[in-house]
C-alpha cells in the first residue's frame, strides 16, 4: 500500500515538473523578444513594422488570387496549417508560384536589410530568437 502511494506521488510530482517547463521556456523567449525590441532604435522598429505590413499585404494579394477550390482548402477546418499548405501547394498556378517566389525574395532582402542595421549585441539576440524558433520547428517535424 505504501509503495503504491509513493509511486502515485512521484508520478504526480513528475507530471507537475514536466508541465511547468514549457511555461518557463515561453517566458524566457518572451523576455528575450521584449528585451530585443526595447533595444531597437525607432528606425529599426519601423523596419520591423514595415516587414510585417509587407507580409500582410502580400498575403492578401495571394489570397485574392485563389480559386474557389483553393478557398475551400483554406477554409477547411479539418486540415492543420501544414496540411493546408501541402494541399494548396498542389493547386497553385504558375502565376501564383511566381508570386510566392517573388514574395520569398522580397522578404529575404528585407530581412537582410534589417539584419545589416543591427549592432553586434542586437544581432546576437536576433539570431538567438530565430534559432530558438527554428529549433521549435525542427522538433515539431520530428514529432509528425
Secondary structure, DSSP 4 states (H G I P E B T S, - for coil): -HHHHHHHHHHHHHHHHHHHHHHHHHHHHHHHHHHHHHHS-HHHHHHHHHHHHHHHHHHHHHHHT--HHHHHHHH-TTS-HHHHHHHHHHH--HHHHHHHHHHHHHHHHHHHHHHHTS-HHHHHHHHHHHHHHHHHHHHHHHH-
